[in-house]
């Protein structure tokens, strides 16, 4: 079982367990707010939502699952506003997959001050001690550990002197932890180019085309999300160089796994988020405000 599969199961299980410790009784409807950093049913955040719903349904919980997300991964203020709306709704639990772990500090504090249990998703590192608070739980994996594993793998598989181009998501902790350039340098890997694609498949496609023009001899592409890895692969296909670059991604959405099966994306760290369509839920449509 993958780390993310386990994290998703743990998130749903802990919500169920909390019902017997000060939360609503099992006979009452549980109202849960889910605020991912972006919403796409097919990406990791969508799959995490599906996994949580599956776990709740398997426990026989009557629930309402409110999903609201900002327009993109860098819309920090928009996500904060969404969380404030969820607090005003008086929900039983709020799950935040933050646009950035530190950028949403105010959102975390507001949830906890309201007395609503907080779960922080897609992250696993405890908050700094000087913040003075922690969520009820973290549900995620260590982006830093995943970055170290991939860096060591690249050094072992491709060797010192290998040229690497990195397609980052949005500037912030998560993308830098997934692609630790200082460690690459220590391992003798040569980072020749870095670009930012906001975790967006189409922007990563464009970034890969820039790499093909400016650095056609680069050997390895590291994309810090699976969606961006797919975009990079699609650019190589469109430009007639499919399979000529070793492309790595993190996340493991279904589209990325399909490409991986075709041996065009060679590695997807912490892959296979748990997904299964659910039909017995009271769900509010995702909104951007």
C-alpha positions as CSV (number, residue, x, y, z in Angstrom):
1,X,0.0,0.0,0.0
2,X,1.4,3.4,-0.9
3,X,2.1,6.1,1.6
4,X,-0.7,8.3,0.2
5,X,-3.2,5.4,0.3
6,X,-2.4,5.0,3.9
7,X,-2.7,8.7,4.6
8,X,-6.2,8.9,3.0
9,X,-7.4,5.9,4.9
10,X,-6.0,7.4,8.1
11,X,-7.8,10.7,7.5
12,X,-11.2,9.1,7.1
13,X,-10.6,6.7,9.9
14,X,-9.7,9.4,12.3
15,X,-12.8,11.5,11.4
16,X,-14.8,8.4,12.2
17,X,-13.0,7.8,15.5
18,X,-13.5,11.5,16.4
19,X,-17.3,10.9,16.3
20,X,-17.0,9.1,19.6
21,X,-14.8,11.7,21.3
22,X,-16.7,14.9,21.6
23,X,-18.0,15.2,18.0
24,X,-21.4,14.4,16.7
25,X,-22.9,11.1,17.6
26,X,-22.9,8.4,14.9
27,X,-26.7,9.0,14.4
28,X,-26.2,12.7,13.6
29,X,-25.1,14.0,10.2
30,X,-21.5,15.0,10.2
31,X,-20.7,18.2,8.3
32,X,-17.2,18.3,6.8
33,X,-15.5,21.1,4.9
34,X,-12.8,20.2,2.5
35,X,-10.6,23.1,1.2
36,X,-8.0,21.8,-1.2
37,X,-5.5,24.1,-2.8
38,X,-7.2,23.5,-6.2
39,X,-10.0,21.3,-7.4
40,X,-9.9,18.7,-10.1
41,X,-11.7,15.4,-9.5
42,X,-8.9,13.5,-11.3
43,X,-5.9,15.0,-9.5
44,X,-4.6,14.1,-6.0
45,X,-6.9,16.5,-4.2
46,X,-9.9,15.1,-5.9
47,X,-8.8,11.5,-5.2
48,X,-8.2,12.4,-1.6
49,X,-11.7,13.7,-1.3
50,X,-13.1,10.5,-2.9
51,X,-11.0,8.4,-0.5
52,X,-12.3,10.3,2.6
53,X,-15.9,9.8,1.4
54,X,-15.3,6.2,0.8
55,X,-14.0,5.7,4.3
56,X,-17.0,7.5,5.8
57,X,-19.5,5.5,3.8
58,X,-17.8,2.3,4.8
59,X,-18.3,3.3,8.4
60,X,-21.9,4.0,7.8
61,X,-21.6,7.7,8.6
62,X,-24.4,10.1,7.5
63,X,-22.4,13.2,6.3
64,X,-22.3,16.3,4.2
65,X,-19.1,17.0,2.4
66,X,-18.6,20.6,1.4
67,X,-15.8,21.1,-1.2
68,X,-14.6,24.6,-2.0
69,X,-11.2,25.5,-3.6
70,X,-9.5,28.6,-4.9
71,X,-8.8,29.2,-8.5
72,X,-5.2,28.1,-8.4
73,X,-2.4,26.9,-6.1
74,X,-1.1,30.4,-5.4
75,X,-4.5,32.0,-4.5
76,X,-3.6,32.2,-0.8
77,X,-6.1,34.9,0.2
78,X,-8.9,33.2,-1.7
79,X,-8.3,29.9,0.2
80,X,-8.3,31.8,3.5
81,X,-11.7,33.4,2.6
82,X,-13.1,29.9,1.8
83,X,-12.0,28.7,5.2
84,X,-13.6,31.7,6.9
85,X,-16.8,30.8,5.1
86,X,-16.6,27.2,6.3
87,X,-16.1,28.4,9.9
88,X,-19.2,30.6,9.6
89,X,-21.1,27.5,8.5
90,X,-20.4,25.9,11.8
91,X,-19.0,22.7,10.4
92,X,-18.0,19.7,12.5
93,X,-14.6,19.3,10.8
94,X,-12.5,21.3,8.4
95,X,-9.8,19.7,6.2
96,X,-7.3,22.1,4.5
97,X,-4.8,21.1,1.8
98,X,-3.0,24.4,1.9
99,X,-1.9,26.5,-1.0
100,X,1.3,26.7,1.0
101,X,1.9,25.2,4.5
102,X,3.1,28.5,6.0
103,X,0.9,30.9,3.9
104,X,-2.2,29.4,5.5
105,X,-1.1,29.9,9.1
106,X,-3.9,32.4,9.7
107,X,-6.4,30.0,8.3
108,X,-5.3,27.2,10.7
109,X,-5.4,29.6,13.6
110,X,-8.9,30.8,12.8
111,X,-10.2,27.2,12.5
112,X,-8.7,26.2,15.8
113,X,-9.9,29.4,17.5
114,X,-13.4,28.5,16.4
115,X,-13.2,25.2,18.2
116,X,-13.7,23.2,14.9
117,X,-11.3,20.2,14.6
118,X,-8.7,20.8,11.9
119,X,-7.0,18.3,9.6
120,X,-4.2,19.5,7.4
121,X,-3.8,17.4,4.2
122,X,-1.0,16.9,1.7
123,X,1.5,17.7,4.5
124,X,3.0,15.9,7.4
125,X,5.5,18.2,9.1
126,X,4.4,19.5,12.5
127,X,4.0,23.3,12.8
128,X,6.9,25.2,14.4
129,X,6.8,25.3,18.1
130,X,6.6,29.1,18.2
131,X,3.2,28.9,16.4
132,X,1.8,27.6,19.6
133,X,-0.7,25.2,18.0
134,X,-1.1,22.0,16.0
135,X,-4.0,20.5,14.0
136,X,-6.0,17.5,15.2
137,X,-3.9,15.6,12.6
138,X,-1.8,15.8,9.5
139,X,-2.8,13.6,6.5
140,X,-0.1,13.3,4.0
141,X,3.5,12.3,3.4
142,X,6.8,14.0,3.8
143,X,7.6,16.0,0.6
144,X,11.1,16.4,1.9
145,X,11.6,12.6,2.4
146,X,10.2,12.0,-1.1
147,X,12.6,14.5,-2.6
148,X,15.6,12.9,-0.9
149,X,14.6,9.5,-2.1
150,X,14.2,10.7,-5.7
151,X,17.5,12.6,-5.5
152,X,19.4,9.5,-4.4
153,X,17.7,7.4,-7.0
154,X,18.7,9.9,-9.7
155,X,22.3,9.8,-8.6
156,X,22.3,6.0,-8.5
157,X,20.6,5.5,-11.8
158,X,22.0,8.3,-13.9
159,X,25.3,9.1,-12.2
160,X,27.3,12.2,-11.3
161,X,27.3,14.9,-14.0
162,X,23.8,14.2,-15.2
163,X,22.1,17.3,-16.4
164,X,18.7,18.0,-14.9
165,X,15.9,20.5,-15.7
166,X,13.3,21.1,-13.0
167,X,9.7,22.1,-13.6
168,X,8.6,23.5,-10.3
169,X,5.0,24.0,-9.1
170,X,4.4,27.3,-7.4
171,X,7.2,28.9,-5.3
172,X,7.1,27.5,-1.8
173,X,8.1,24.7,0.5
174,X,6.4,21.8,-1.2
175,X,8.0,22.2,-4.6
176,X,11.5,22.9,-3.2
177,X,11.3,19.9,-0.9
178,X,10.3,17.7,-3.8
179,X,13.3,18.9,-5.8
180,X,16.1,19.7,-3.4
181,X,18.6,21.4,-5.6
182,X,21.2,21.7,-2.8
183,X,21.2,17.9,-2.4
184,X,21.3,17.4,-6.2
185,X,24.5,19.5,-6.2
186,X,26.0,17.5,-3.3
187,X,25.3,14.3,-5.2
188,X,27.0,15.6,-8.3
189,X,23.9,16.2,-10.3
190,X,23.9,19.3,-12.5
191,X,20.8,21.4,-12.5
192,X,20.9,23.5,-15.7
193,X,17.5,25.0,-15.7
194,X,14.5,25.7,-13.4
195,X,11.0,26.8,-14.4
196,X,7.7,27.3,-12.7
197,X,4.4,25.9,-14.0
198,X,2.0,26.4,-11.0
199,X,1.4,22.6,-10.8
200,X,-0.5,23.0,-14.1
201,X,-0.4,20.5,-16.9
202,X,-0.6,23.0,-19.8
203,X,2.0,25.3,-18.2
204,X,4.3,22.4,-17.8
205,X,3.8,21.5,-21.5
206,X,5.0,25.1,-22.3
207,X,7.9,24.8,-19.9
208,X,9.0,21.6,-21.5
209,X,8.9,23.2,-24.9
210,X,11.2,25.9,-23.6
211,X,13.5,23.2,-22.3
212,X,13.6,21.5,-25.7
213,X,14.6,24.7,-27.4
214,X,17.1,26.1,-24.9
215,X,18.5,22.8,-23.4
216,X,17.9,20.0,-25.9
217,X,20.8,18.0,-24.5
218,X,19.4,17.8,-20.9
219,X,19.1,14.2,-19.7
220,X,16.5,14.3,-16.9
221,X,13.4,16.3,-16.3
222,X,12.1,16.5,-12.7
223,X,8.5,17.8,-12.5
224,X,7.3,18.3,-8.9
225,X,3.8,17.0,-9.6
226,X,2.4,14.2,-11.7
227,X,0.2,16.5,-13.7
228,X,3.2,18.5,-14.7
229,X,5.1,15.4,-15.6
230,X,2.3,14.4,-17.9
231,X,2.4,17.9,-19.5
232,X,6.1,17.4,-20.1
233,X,5.6,14.0,-21.6
234,X,2.9,15.4,-23.9
235,X,5.3,18.1,-25.1
236,X,8.0,15.5,-26.0
237,X,5.4,13.5,-27.9
238,X,4.2,16.6,-29.8
239,X,7.8,17.5,-30.7
240,X,8.7,14.1,-31.9
241,X,11.2,13.3,-29.1
242,X,9.1,10.9,-26.9
243,X,11.2,8.6,-24.8
244,X,14.4,10.6,-25.3
245,X,14.2,12.2,-21.8
246,X,13.9,10.6,-18.4
247,X,10.9,12.4,-16.9
248,X,10.0,12.1,-13.2
249,X,7.0,13.3,-11.4
250,X,5.4,13.2,-7.9
251,X,1.8,12.4,-7.0
252,X,0.5,9.5,-9.1
253,X,-2.8,10.6,-10.6
254,X,-4.5,8.2,-12.9
255,X,-3.4,10.1,-16.0
256,X,0.2,10.0,-14.8
257,X,-0.1,6.3,-14.1
258,X,-1.4,5.7,-17.6
259,X,1.6,7.5,-19.0
260,X,3.9,5.7,-16.6
261,X,2.6,2.3,-17.8
262,X,3.6,3.4,-21.3
263,X,7.2,3.9,-19.9
264,X,7.2,7.6,-20.7
265,X,7.2,8.8,-17.1
266,X,9.7,6.6,-15.2
267,X,9.0,7.5,-11.6
268,X,6.1,8.8,-9.6
269,X,6.9,9.2,-6.0
270,X,4.2,8.4,-3.4
271,X,1.9,7.4,-6.2
272,X,-1.6,6.0,-6.4
273,X,-3.9,8.2,-4.3
274,X,-6.9,6.3,-3.3
275,X,-9.9,7.0,-5.6
276,X,-13.3,5.4,-5.9
277,X,-16.5,7.2,-7.1
278,X,-19.1,7.7,-4.4
279,X,-22.8,8.2,-4.9
280,X,-24.4,8.5,-1.5
281,X,-23.2,11.9,-0.4
282,X,-24.7,15.3,0.2
283,X,-22.1,17.4,-1.6
284,X,-22.0,21.1,-2.4
285,X,-20.4,22.0,-5.7
286,X,-16.9,23.3,-5.6
287,X,-16.7,27.1,-5.8
288,X,-14.0,29.6,-6.1
289,X,-15.2,32.1,-3.6
